[in-house]
């Protein structure tokens, strides 16, 4: 491209890593390029930085299995001689004595002389191969300058560096890319193209204390991404984390060479400081290609191909397989528990070798793979894996790769995981197939069972997962109230607790899970009229400053309780008089986001018709108003959202999910015109089926988002209508799939069998407007009825005059025989309630406005 004008100035032209260019241009020129059909995409040039934090430490961790540091550096044989490490950074200061003449300037994308005027590039080169501060003391360091004298650079300059490397880099070659910036599709593609030529790229996770997948180049799948840790094996508080991180390496107070004079040194911190450590270990792996007599023995051996070359993918797998496992503290959600290791031999914290089809796993850090991994698994496989940890531990299974033939119900090939020691259908966590990584799967106890089966046709690469044993955290203030089996109890249990006891219980599970409390026994003093003399109060967080989930007493087992985060806090309080035998319970992890059973189909060498996916994406026309659906994101909205919808709108929405599941609607924003008395001028109607002949779940308007709506099947039908006067900003919501709700009894029933669940109409979906529901309970003569509310979500008003549930003695509504006052709100009332004879009447009513999920309750005869 030879074109230059005041409206257009060419900066760089890319022919290898991209088919494109970088330029400065006027808005008019930009618009012409946007309209050109041969242009795939245009991206604004973004500034990148070699971020750093100043704090002082040495370089001794990566040659030993565990702490404490021994003050020695004894890596595996090989110095990196013959390997070219390209430092893509702020340039290089080749005269420094620590480089011993092995450093040189290779390229300057900024048009300068390639000399380092900032220091960061020389620093990283020193960590790579310096005589005193480097890991590979025989490697050649070549500076590729893409950052300026302030440590900043633009996407266009970094891509120009990639372009030069594809053309001129001498292999075997490793690139140390110790910079980080906002997510760039263009840069990620350039990194992918660079790796495709056989060059290994090691990058910084970034220093934003955020998910590394949101940045570049760390978000590139082909980049070996390294995050920073300190000398206690704890992730640096500024370091990025997440599933895009591959390894941790030292990154706090690292000393290396600096610019200015031939003996200058400096101390820095950051993920950009950690990345060169990993670039160096790659040079050592490359060096081994030229020493075929040397064989590395380890818990997971480094695989070398027969032609003596390692591909970038094999290098990445080798690094992960050799890493020290089980020691990273506060790694961050989704991060791997792997520390870079280049020491001799094997060790107790390195991963066990990948297992064969069917095995029993009892070691923390074990690797589980499908047969033949990383090659495709075979047909008609039937593999079983039993994982067991010690008491007081749960199992976390973290998938690195996942590629299994897809099916709408995983009916072809499938990995099935159970929360038990065998294939119990009632303890099944999920069936997995497709190409979307399940991430981490956590058990609730110390056993997990996996079964991998395949059919006789299409295969995929399969899976690779790391096993971690996680000890659950339990803090109990009263002696003898916690054990190592995730169980807890009141003081003295099973004997009576004491007067004036005050005990606190704090339980924590792995991030990404809630804490599930399951009760084994319960007998805590209750007042005759339903109040609590002694009580267990549960809070949804780390202490009693978090919202209360409920207060519990009586002799009925409370319903299982799940927190909304990975912490839960309990307080047991007894008064100064009567005591009881107390309680015993168990805590365990509970997934807050159950994984889908399938995912999009993988790419295979066989041409097939892709099977139906988990979520049914409606064909065009199932959202009848233009711009009201984004099916890929499972979002829908009113016309023009977030601007006001139009007068006289009439829109239809149809959504379907997997057979055997239910549609769930979650509201993000809601503002639909409502009259002063609560009547709906404009409205959203939700039907429990495929069209408006199905039962109406609810009619919605106003400025308060409705509660989550769950259909009774895999179809839901929604209509939105506006009148000719007055509009609002409308609504935005998501649809997804969930388990089918338990069928609820109809109104006006009579129950004579105990242990029945009584609910408001349509529970757990919102109850209808203007409901009037009565149910009677009859116990055998001489017995009373014990009635216990499990959940409560009824429109709140001080006197519960709008919507409410109320209990009466007898078989009808009679205020002279009320057992309770009208009840409403979201807090479960003090339980249980008792009839004075063998009959009880349950009365529920709602008005014409706000709705909720209602209530569910159970009863027994006493």
C-alpha positions in Angstrom: 0.0 0.0 0.0 1.7 3.2 -1.2 -1.0 5.7 -0.6 -0.2 8.8 1.5 -2.3 12.0 1.9 -3.1 14.5 4.6 -6.2 12.4 5.3 -4.2 9.1 5.5 -0.8 8.2 6.8 0.4 4.6 6.8 2.2 3.5 10.0 2.6 -0.2 9.5 1.7 -2.8 7.0 1.1 -6.4 8.1 1.3 -9.4 5.7 2.1 -12.3 8.0 0.5 -12.0 11.4 -2.5 -10.2 9.9 -3.5 -9.2 6.5 -3.9 -5.5 7.2 -2.3 -2.3 8.2 -2.1 0.5 10.9 -2.6 4.1 9.9 -3.6 7.6 11.0 -6.6 8.8 9.0 -9.4 11.3 9.0 -13.0 10.5 10.0 -14.0 10.6 6.4 -11.3 8.1 5.4 -12.3 5.9 8.3 -15.9 5.9 7.2 -14.9 4.8 3.7 -12.9 1.9 5.1 -15.9 0.9 7.2 -18.1 0.7 4.1 -15.6 -1.4 2.2 -16.9 -4.9 2.1 -13.4 -6.5 2.0 -12.5 -5.0 5.4 -13.3 -7.6 8.1 -13.0 -5.3 11.1 -11.4 -2.0 12.3 -10.0 -1.5 15.8 -8.8 1.7 17.4 -5.1 1.7 18.3 -4.7 0.9 22.0 -1.9 1.9 24.4 -0.2 -0.9 26.3 2.0 -0.6 29.4 4.8 -2.6 31.1 3.2 -2.0 34.5 5.3 -2.4 37.6 5.2 -1.9 41.4 8.3 -1.2 43.3 9.0 -3.5 46.2 12.6 -5.6 46.9 13.3 -10.1 46.5 15.5 -12.8 44.8 15.1 -15.6 42.3 15.3 -18.9 44.2 11.9 -20.4 44.2 11.6 -22.2 40.8 14.2 -24.9 41.4 12.6 -26.5 44.5 9.4 -28.3 45.3 8.4 -26.5 48.5 9.3 -23.8 51.0 11.4 -22.7 52.8 13.8 -21.3 50.3 17.3 -22.9 50.6 19.4 -20.0 49.2 20.6 -22.2 46.3 19.9 -22.3 42.6 20.2 -25.8 41.1 18.2 -26.1 37.9 18.0 -29.0 35.5 20.9 -29.5 33.1 21.0 -27.1 30.2 21.7 -23.4 30.0 19.5 -22.3 27.1 22.5 -22.2 24.7 21.4 -22.1 21.1 18.0 -20.7 21.9 16.9 -17.2 20.9 14.7 -15.4 23.4 13.2 -12.3 21.9 12.4 -9.6 24.6 9.3 -7.8 23.2 9.4 -4.8 25.5 11.1 -1.4 25.9 14.3 -2.5 24.1 17.5 -3.8 25.5 20.8 -2.4 26.9 23.2 -4.9 25.3 26.4 -3.4 27.0 25.4 -4.6 30.5 28.1 -6.9 32.0 25.5 -9.4 33.1 24.6 -10.3 29.5 28.2 -11.4 28.8 27.9 -10.4 25.1 24.8 -12.6 24.5 22.4 -9.6 24.1 21.7 -7.6 21.0 19.2 -5.2 19.4 17.0 -6.9 16.9 14.2 -4.5 15.9 12.6 -1.2 16.8 8.9 -0.9 15.9 9.0 2.8 17.0 11.6 3.7 14.4 14.4 4.3 16.9 17.7 2.5 17.5 16.2 -0.2 19.7 18.1 0.8 22.8 16.3 0.6 26.1 15.5 4.1 27.5 13.0 2.8 30.1 14.7 -0.2 31.8 11.9 -2.7 31.8 13.1 -4.6 28.7 16.6 -4.9 30.0 15.3 -6.0 33.4 13.3 -8.8 31.8 16.2 -9.9 29.7 18.3 -10.1 32.8 15.7 -12.5 34.4 15.8 -14.5 31.2 19.5 -15.0 30.7 21.7 -12.8 32.9 24.8 -14.4 34.3 23.8 -13.4 37.9 20.1 -12.8 37.7 19.0 -15.1 34.9 17.7 -18.6 34.7 19.0 -19.7 31.3 22.5 -18.4 31.5 23.5 -19.5 28.0 20.5 -18.1 26.1 20.8 -15.3 23.5 18.6 -12.3 24.3 17.4 -10.2 21.4 15.5 -6.9 22.0 12.4 -6.2 20.0 11.3 -2.7 21.0 7.6 -2.0 21.1 7.3 0.2 24.2 8.5 3.8 24.5 10.6 5.5 27.1 7.6 5.6 29.5 7.0 1.9 29.2 3.9 2.4 26.9 3.1 1.3 23.4 0.3 0.9 21.0 -1.4 -2.2 19.5 -0.1 -1.2 16.1 3.6 -1.1 17.3 3.3 -4.5 19.1 1.8 -6.1 16.0 4.6 -4.6 14.0 6.9 -6.4 16.3 5.0 -9.7 15.8 5.2 -9.1 12.0 9.0 -8.7 12.2 9.3 -11.9 14.3 7.4 -14.0 11.9 9.7 -12.9 9.1 13.1 -12.7 10.8 13.1 -14.7 14.1 15.7 -17.5 14.2 14.3 -20.7 15.7 14.2 -22.3 18.1 12.7 -19.1 19.4 10.8 -17.9 22.5 9.1 -14.5 22.9 8.8 -12.9 26.3 5.9 -10.4 26.1 6.0 -8.7 29.5 3.2 -6.1 28.9 -0.5 -6.0 29.3 -3.4 -3.9 28.0 -7.1 -3.9 27.4 -8.6 -6.7 25.4 -7.6 -6.5 21.7 -9.0 -9.0 19.2 -6.3 -7.8 16.7 -3.4 -8.4 19.1 -4.7 -11.8 20.2 -4.9 -12.8 16.5 -1.4 -11.6 15.9 -0.2 -13.7 18.9 -2.0 -16.7 17.5 -0.4 -16.2 14.1 3.0 -15.9 15.7 2.6 -19.2 17.6 1.4 -20.9 14.4 4.9 -20.4 13.0 6.4 -22.5 15.8 7.4 -19.6 18.1 6.6 -20.0 21.8 5.0 -16.9 23.4 5.1 -16.3 27.1 3.1 -13.3 28.4 2.2 -11.4 31.5 -1.2 -12.0 33.1 -1.3 -8.3 34.0 -1.4 -6.2 37.2 -5.1 -5.2 37.5 -6.3 -7.6 40.3 -8.8 -8.8 37.7 -9.6 -11.7 35.4 -6.7 -12.1 33.0 -9.0 -13.2 30.2 -10.2 -9.6 29.9 -6.8 -8.4 28.8 -4.3 -9.0 26.0 -2.1 -10.9 25.3 -3.0 -12.9 28.4 -6.5 -13.6 27.0 -5.0 -15.4 24.0 -5.4 -19.2 24.3 -2.0 -19.8 22.6 0.0 -17.5 24.9 1.5 -19.1 28.0 0.2 -16.7 30.6 2.1 -16.2 33.9 0.9 -14.4 37.0 2.9 -13.1 39.9 3.3 -14.6 43.4 5.4 -13.7 46.5 8.0 -15.6 48.5 5.2 -17.3 50.5 3.6 -18.8 47.4 0.7 -16.2 47.6 -0.6 -14.5 44.5 0.4 -10.9 44.5 -2.6 -8.7 45.5 -2.3 -6.7 42.2 -1.8 -9.8 39.9 -4.5 -10.9 37.5 -6.0 -14.3 37.9 -8.5 -16.7 36.2 -8.7 -19.6 33.8 -6.5 -17.8 31.2 -3.5 -18.0 33.7 -1.4 -21.1 33.1 1.4 -20.8 35.7 2.5 -18.7 38.7 6.1 -17.5 39.1 8.0 -15.2 41.4 7.0 -11.6 40.7 7.5 -9.6 44.0 10.8 -7.7 44.7 12.7 -9.4 41.8 16.3 -8.0 41.3 17.8 -7.8 37.8 19.9 -5.6 35.5 19.0 -2.0 34.6 20.1 0.7 32.2 22.5 3.6 32.7 25.8 1.7 33.2 27.2 -1.8 32.7 26.6 -2.8 36.3 23.3 -1.1 37.1 20.6 -3.2 38.9 17.0 -2.6 40.0 14.2 -4.3 41.9 10.7 -4.6 40.5 7.4 -6.4 41.1 4.6 -7.4 38.7 3.3 -10.2 36.5 5.5 -8.7 33.8 8.4 -9.6 36.1 7.0 -13.2 36.6 6.6 -13.9 32.9 10.4 -14.0 32.0 10.9 -16.8 34.5 8.5 -19.0 32.4 10.1 -17.8 29.1 13.4 -19.1 30.5 12.1 -22.5 31.4 10.9 -22.8 27.9 14.5 -22.1 26.7 15.6 -25.0 28.9 13.1 -27.3 27.4 14.3 -26.1 23.9 17.8 -26.8 25.0 16.9 -30.4 25.8 16.1 -31.0 22.2 19.8 -30.9 21.5 20.6 -33.3 24.3 18.7 -36.4 23.5 20.7 -38.4 26.1 19.1 -36.4 28.8 15.7 -37.6 30.1 13.8 -35.6 32.6 12.0 -37.8 35.3 9.1 -36.2 37.0 5.7 -36.8 38.3 4.5 -35.8 34.9 7.3 -36.1 32.3 8.0 -33.6 29.7 7.1 -35.1 26.3 9.5 -34.8 23.5 8.5 -35.6 19.9 10.5 -38.2 18.0 11.9 -35.6 15.6 13.4 -33.7 18.5 11.2 -30.6 18.3 8.6 -29.3 20.7 5.6 -27.4 19.3 4.3 -24.4 21.3 1.4 -26.6 22.5 3.7 -29.3 23.7 5.8 -26.7 25.5 2.7 -25.4 27.3 1.7 -28.9 28.2 5.2 -29.7 29.5 5.3 -26.6 31.7 1.9 -27.4 33.2 2.8 -31.1 33.7 6.0 -30.3 35.5 4.7 -27.5 37.7 4.5 -27.7 41.5 0.9 -28.3 42.5 -1.1 -27.6 45.6 0.8 -24.6 47.1 -0.5 -21.4 45.6 -2.4 -19.3 48.2 -5.3 -17.0 47.2 -4.8 -17.9 43.6 -8.0 -16.3 42.6 -11.2 -17.6 41.1 -10.6 -20.0 38.2 -6.8 -19.9 38.5 -4.7 -23.0 38.3 -2.7 -24.2 41.3 0.6 -24.4 39.5 4.0 -23.0 40.2 6.8 -23.0 37.7 9.4 -25.7 38.5 12.8 -26.3 36.8 14.5 -28.2 39.6 15.9 -31.7 39.3 13.9 -34.9 39.6 10.4 -35.5 41.0 8.7 -34.3 44.2 5.6 -34.8 46.4 3.9 -31.7 45.1 4.3 -32.3 41.4 1.4 -33.9 39.6 1.0 -37.6 39.3 1.3 -39.0 35.8 -1.9 -38.9 33.6 -4.1 -41.9 34.4 -5.2 -44.7 32.2 -8.8 -45.4 31.4 -10.4 -46.4 34.7 -8.5 -45.9 38.0 -8.8 -44.9 41.6 -7.2 -41.5 42.5 -6.2 -40.8 46.0 -3.4 -38.2 45.5 -3.8 -34.5 45.5 -2.6 -32.9 42.2 -3.3 -36.0 40.1 -4.0 -35.5 36.4 -7.0 -37.3 34.8 -7.2 -37.5 31.0 -9.4 -39.3 28.4 -7.7 -42.2 26.7 -5.0 -41.3 24.1 -5.0 -37.6 25.2 -3.9 -35.2 23.7 -4.8 -37.3 20.6 -8.4 -38.2 20.0 -10.0 -40.8 22.3 -11.3 -44.0 20.7 -14.7 -45.4 19.9 -16.7 -47.4 22.4 -14.7 -46.3 25.4 -16.1 -47.1 28.9 -13.8 -45.5 31.6 -14.5 -45.2 35.3 -12.6 -43.0 37.8 -13.1 -42.9 41.6 -11.5 -40.0 43.4 -11.3 -40.1 47.2 -9.8 -37.5 49.6 -9.4 -37.6 53.4 -12.2 -36.7 55.8 -12.8 -33.0 56.0 -11.8 -32.4 52.4 -13.8 -31.9 49.2 -12.6 -32.5 45.7 -12.2 -29.8 43.0 -11.8 -31.1 39.5 -10.5 -28.3 37.2 -10.6 -28.9 33.4 -7.7 -27.6 31.3 -9.1 -28.8 28.0 -12.5 -30.2 27.0 -13.6 -31.5 23.5 -16.2 -34.3 23.5 -18.7 -35.1 20.7 -21.8 -33.0 21.4 -25.4 -34.1 21.6 -28.6 -32.4 22.9 -28.6 -34.7 26.0 -25.0 -35.9 25.6 -26.4 -39.1 24.1 -23.4 -39.8 21.9 -20.2 -39.3 24.0 -20.4 -38.1 27.6 -18.5 -37.5 30.8 -20.8 -38.0 33.7 -19.7 -36.8 37.2 -21.3 -37.9 40.5 -21.1 -36.4 44.0 -20.5 -39.8 45.5 -18.3 -42.9 45.3 -20.5 -44.6 42.7 -23.0 -43.7 39.9 -26.0 -42.8 42.0 -28.5 -41.0 39.9 -29.7 -38.9 42.8 -26.1 -37.6 43.3 -25.3 -36.8 39.7 -23.6 -33.4 39.3 -24.0 -33.3 35.5 -23.4 -34.9 32.1 -20.8 -33.0 30.0 -20.1 -32.9 26.3 -19.3 -30.4 23.5 -16.4 -28.0 23.5 -17.1 -25.5 26.2 -14.8 -26.0 29.2 -16.9 -26.9 32.3 -14.3 -25.1 34.5 -14.1 -26.4 38.0 -16.5 -29.0 39.5 -16.6 -29.4 43.3 -17.9 -32.2 45.4 -19.8 -31.8 48.6 -17.9 -34.5 50.4 -14.7 -36.4 50.1 -15.6 -38.7 47.1 -16.3 -38.1 43.4 -17.1 -40.7 40.7 -16.6 -40.1 36.9 -17.7 -42.2 34.0 -16.6 -41.5 30.4 -18.4 -43.4 27.6 -18.3 -43.0 23.8 -20.2 -44.4 20.9 -19.0 -46.0 17.7 -18.6 -42.9 15.5 -17.2 -39.4 15.9 -14.4 -38.7 18.5 -12.7 -35.6 19.9 -9.5 -34.7 21.7 -11.2 -35.5 25.0 -10.4 -33.9 28.3 -7.6 -33.2 30.8 -8.3 -32.2 34.4 -6.4 -31.6 37.6 -7.6 -33.0 40.9 -7.2 -30.8 44.0 -8.1 -31.8 47.6 -9.5 -28.7 49.4 -9.8 -28.7 53.2 -13.0 -26.8 54.1 -12.7 -24.0 56.7 -14.7 -24.3 59.9 -14.4 -21.9 62.9 -16.5 -22.8 65.9 -16.2 -20.6 69.0 -17.6 -23.2 71.6 -15.4 -26.2 72.4 -16.5 -29.6 70.9 -19.0 -28.1 68.4 -17.0 -28.9 65.2 -15.4 -32.1 63.8 -13.3 -33.0 60.8 -16.3 -34.5 58.9 -17.9 -31.2 58.0 -20.3 -31.7 61.0 -21.2 -29.3 63.7 -23.5 -29.3 66.7 -24.7 -27.5 69.8 -22.6 -27.7 73.0 -22.8 -31.1 74.8 -24.7 -32.8 72.0 -26.5 -35.2 72.1 -26.9 -34.2 75.7 -28.7 -30.9 76.5 -26.9 -27.7 75.8 -26.3 -25.2 78.6 -28.2 -22.1 79.8 -26.8 -18.9 78.4 -24.8 -20.5 75.6 -23.6 -18.2 72.9 -21.8 -20.0 70.1 -20.6 -18.8 66.7 -20.0 -21.0 63.6 -18.3 -19.7 60.4 -18.0 -22.1 57.4 -16.2 -21.4 54.1 -16.1 -23.4 50.9 -14.2 -22.9 47.6 -15.1 -19.7 45.7 -17.8 -20.0 43.2 -19.9 -22.2 45.5 -22.5 -21.5 48.2 -22.5 -23.2 51.6 -25.2 -25.8 52.0 -26.4 -26.4 55.6 -28.1 -29.7 56.0 -29.7 -30.6 59.4 -29.4 -34.1 60.9 -31.1 -33.4 64.2 -32.9 -30.4 65.7 -34.5 -29.7 69.1 -34.1 -26.1 70.3 -36.5 -24.6 72.9 -39.5 -22.8 71.4 -42.3 -20.8 72.9 -45.8 -22.3 72.7 -47.1 -19.5 70.5 -44.3 -19.8 68.0 -41.6 -17.5 69.3 -38.0 -18.7 70.0 -36.7 -18.8 73.6 -33.4 -20.4 72.3 -32.5 -20.1 68.6 -30.1 -20.7 65.7 -29.8 -17.6 63.5 -28.1 -17.9 60.1 -26.5 -15.0 58.2 -25.7 -14.9 54.5 -22.0 -14.0 54.8 -18.9 -13.9 57.0 -20.5 -12.5 60.1 -23.7 -11.1 61.6 -23.4 -7.8 59.6 -24.7 -9.7 56.6 -28.4 -10.3 55.8 -30.2 -12.8 58.1 -31.5 -15.9 56.3 -33.7 -16.9 59.2 -34.0 -17.7 62.9 -34.8 -21.3 63.8 -36.1 -23.2 66.9 -38.5 -26.0 67.7 -38.3 -29.7 67.0 -38.8 -29.9 63.2 -35.7 -30.2 61.0 -35.3 -26.8 59.2 -35.2 -27.0 55.4 -31.6 -27.2 53.9 -30.2 -23.7 53.5 -27.7 -22.5 50.8 -25.8 -19.2 51.2 -25.4 -16.8 48.2 -21.6 -16.8 48.5 -18.9 -19.2 49.8 -19.3 -18.0 53.4 -22.1 -18.5 56.0 -22.3 -17.5 59.7 -24.4 -19.1 62.4 -25.2 -18.0 66.0 -26.6 -20.3 68.6 -28.1 -18.4 71.6 -29.8 -20.0 74.7 -31.6 -18.2 77.5 -31.3 -18.8 81.2 -33.9 -21.4 81.7 -35.0 -24.6 79.9 -32.6 -26.4 77.6 -33.0 -29.2 75.0 -30.8 -31.7 73.2 -29.9 -29.1 70.6 -28.9 -29.7 67.0 -26.5 -31.5 64.7 -25.8 -30.4 61.1 -23.4 -30.7 58.2 -22.0 -28.1 55.8 -20.8 -28.7 52.3 -20.3 -26.8 49.0 -23.2 -26.3 46.7 -22.9 -25.0 43.1 -24.5 -21.6 42.7 -24.5 -21.9 38.9 -25.3 -25.5 37.8 -23.5 -26.2 34.5 -25.5 -26.9 31.4 -25.6 -30.5 30.3 -24.3 -29.8 26.8 -22.4 -27.2 24.8 -21.8 -26.3 21.1 -20.4 -29.2 19.0 -16.6 -29.6 18.5 -14.8 -29.4 15.3 -14.0 -32.9 13.9 -12.6 -34.2 10.7 -15.9 -35.9 9.8 -18.7 -33.8 8.2 -21.8 -34.4 10.2 -25.1 -32.6 10.9 -24.6 -30.9 14.3 -27.0 -32.2 16.9 -29.4 -30.0 18.7 -27.8 -27.8 21.3 -28.9 -27.3 24.9 -30.6 -23.9 24.5 -33.1 -23.8 21.6 -32.4 -20.5 19.7 -35.7 -19.4 18.2 -35.8 -19.0 14.5 -36.3 -15.5 13.0 -39.8 -14.2 13.8 -40.1 -15.7 17.3 -39.4 -12.2 18.7 -41.8 -10.3 16.5 -40.7 -6.7 17.2 -37.4 -5.6 15.6 -34.4 -5.3 17.9 -36.0 -7.0 20.9 -34.0 -10.2 21.0 -30.2 -11.0 21.3 -30.6 -14.8 21.3 -26.9 -15.5 21.5 -26.7 -13.6 24.8 -30.2 -14.9 25.8 -31.4 -11.3 26.3 -34.7 -9.8 25.3 -36.2 -6.3 25.8 -39.0 -3.9 24.9 -38.8 -2.0 21.6 -36.2 0.8 21.6 -34.8 -0.2 25.0 -33.2 1.6 26.9 -35.2 4.4 25.2 -38.9 4.6 25.7 -41.0 2.0 23.8 -43.7 3.2 21.3 -47.4 3.8 21.8 -49.5 0.9 20.6 -46.7 -1.7 20.7 -47.7 -5.3 20.4 -44.7 -7.8 20.7 -44.6 -11.5 21.0 -41.6 -13.5 22.5 -41.3 -17.3 22.4 -38.5 -19.2 24.2 -37.7 -22.9 24.4 -35.0 -24.8 26.3 -33.9 -28.4 26.5 -36.6 -31.1 26.9 -37.0 -32.1 30.5 -35.9 -28.6 31.7 -37.9 -25.4 32.5 -37.5 -21.8 31.2 -36.5 -19.3 33.8 -36.9 -15.6 33.3 -34.6 -13.2 35.2 -35.4 -9.4 35.1 -32.6 -6.9 34.7 -34.6 -3.7 34.4 -38.4 -3.0 34.5 -40.4 0.2 34.0 -43.8 -0.4 32.3 -46.6 2.2 32.6 -49.0 1.6 35.6 -52.0 3.5 36.7 -52.3 5.3 40.1 -54.4 2.5 41.6 -52.1 -0.3 40.4 -53.9 -1.1 37.2 -51.8 -1.8 34.1 -52.0 0.7 31.3 -49.2 -1.1 29.5 -48.4 -4.7 30.4 -46.2 -7.8 30.0 -48.1 -11.1 30.1 -46.2 -14.4 30.7 -47.9 -17.7 29.7 -46.8 -21.2 30.9 -46.5 -22.8 27.4 -46.2 -22.2 23.7 -48.9 -19.6 23.1 -51.5 -17.5 24.9 -53.9 -20.4 25.3 -51.5 -21.7 28.0 -52.1 -20.8 31.7 -51.3 -17.2 32.5 -48.3 -17.0 35.0 -48.8 -13.3 35.5 -49.6 -9.8 34.2 -46.8 -7.3 35.0 -46.4 -3.5 35.0 -45.0 -0.8 37.2 -41.4 0.2 38.1 -40.5 -2.8 40.3 -38.9 -5.8 38.5 -41.0 -9.0 39.0 -39.3 -11.8 40.8 -37.7 -14.6 38.8 -40.4 -16.5 36.8 -40.0 -20.3 36.3 -42.3 -22.1 33.8 -43.5 -25.6 34.4 -42.0 -26.9 31.1 -39.4 -26.0 28.5 -41.6 -23.4 26.8 -42.7 -19.9 27.7 -44.8 -17.4 25.7 -44.7 -13.6 26.5 -46.7 -10.7 25.1 -46.0 -7.0 25.5 -48.7 -4.4 24.8 -48.8 -0.6 25.2 -51.7 1.7 24.9 -51.9 5.0 23.0 -51.0 7.3 25.8 -47.7 7.5 27.8 -44.6 5.3 27.5 -41.7 4.3 29.7 -38.2 2.9 29.3 -39.6 -0.7 29.3 -37.8 -3.8 30.3 -34.7 -6.0 29.8 -34.5 -9.6 30.9 -32.7 -12.9 30.3 -34.0 -16.4 29.6 -32.2 -19.6 30.5 -33.0 -23.1 31.6 -33.3 -24.6 35.1 -34.7 -27.8 36.7 -38.4 -28.4 36.4 -40.2 -27.0 39.5 -41.9 -29.5 41.8 -45.6 -29.6 40.9 -47.7 -27.6 43.4 -51.1 -28.6 44.7 -54.2 -26.7 43.5 -56.2 -24.4 45.8 -59.1 -25.6 47.8 -57.6 -28.9 48.7 -58.1 -31.1 51.8 -55.1 -33.0 53.1 -55.3 -36.0 55.5 -51.7 -37.4 55.0 -48.8 -35.7 56.7 -45.5 -34.6 55.2 -47.3 -33.0 52.3 -45.9 -29.7 50.9 -48.4 -26.9 50.9 -47.7 -23.9 48.6 -49.1 -20.7 47.2 -50.5 -21.1 43.6 -47.8 -21.7 40.9 -45.0 -21.9 43.4 -42.0 -21.4 42.8 -43.2 -19.2 39.9 -45.0 -16.0 41.0 -48.5 -16.4 42.3 -51.3 -14.8 40.2 -52.9 -11.5 40.9 -56.3 -11.5 42.7 -55.7 -15.1 44.1 -58.0 -16.5 46.7 -56.7 -19.9 47.9 -57.9 -22.1 50.8 -56.6 -25.5 51.9 -57.7 -27.6 54.9 -55.7 -30.1 56.9 -57.3 -32.9 58.9 -55.3 -35.0 61.4 -56.5 -38.2 63.1 -58.7 -37.6 66.1 -56.6 -36.8 69.2 -53.7 -35.4 67.3 -52.6 -31.8 66.5 -51.1 -30.3 63.3 -47.5 -28.9 63.3 -47.2 -26.5 60.4 -43.8 -25.2 59.3 -43.0 -22.5 56.6 -40.0 -23.3 54.5 -39.7 -20.1 52.4 -41.6 -16.9 52.2 -41.8 -14.2 49.4 -45.1 -12.4 49.6 -45.6 -8.6 48.8 -44.8 -6.8 52.0 -47.0 -4.2 53.8 -47.0 -3.3 57.5 -50.3 -5.0 58.2 -50.1 -7.5 55.3 -53.3 -6.0 53.9 -52.2 -6.5 50.2 -51.1 -10.1 49.9 -50.9 -12.6 52.8 -51.1 -16.1 54.2 -52.9 -16.8 57.5 -53.5 -20.0 59.6 -56.8 -20.8 61.4 -58.1 -23.5 63.7 -61.0 -25.4 62.1 -61.9 -25.8 58.4 -62.7 -22.2 57.4 -61.6 -18.6 57.8 -62.7 -17.4 61.2 -60.8 -14.6 62.9 -62.0 -15.9 66.3 -59.9 -19.0 65.8 -56.8 -17.6 64.1 -53.5 -19.4 64.8 -51.4 -16.6 63.2 -51.8 -13.1 62.1 -51.7 -12.4 58.3 -48.1 -13.1 57.2 -46.2 -11.5 54.4 -42.7 -10.3 53.4 -39.5 -12.3 52.7 -38.5 -13.4 56.2 -39.7 -16.9 57.3 -41.8 -16.4 60.4 -40.9 -18.2 63.7 -41.7 -21.9 63.2 -43.6 -24.1 63.7 -47.3 -23.3 64.3 -49.7 -25.7 66.1 -53.4 -26.3 65.9 -55.3 -26.7 69.1 -57.3 -29.6 67.7 -57.0 -31.9 64.7 -57.9 -29.4 62.0 -56.2 -26.4 60.4 -57.2 -24.0 57.6 -54.6 -22.2 55.4 -55.8 -19.1 53.6 -53.8 -17.2 51.0 -54.9 -14.1 49.1 -53.3 -11.5 46.7 -54.4 -8.2 45.2 -54.2 -6.8 41.7 -50.6 -5.4 41.8 -47.2 -6.7 43.0 -46.5 -10.5 43.0 -43.9 -12.7 44.6 -42.9 -16.4 44.6 -45.3 -17.0 47.6 -44.6 -19.6 50.2 -44.1 -23.3 50.6 -44.6 -25.2 53.8 -44.9 -28.7 55.3 -46.8 -30.2 58.1 -47.0 -33.3 60.3 -49.3 -34.7 62.9 -48.2 -34.6 66.6 
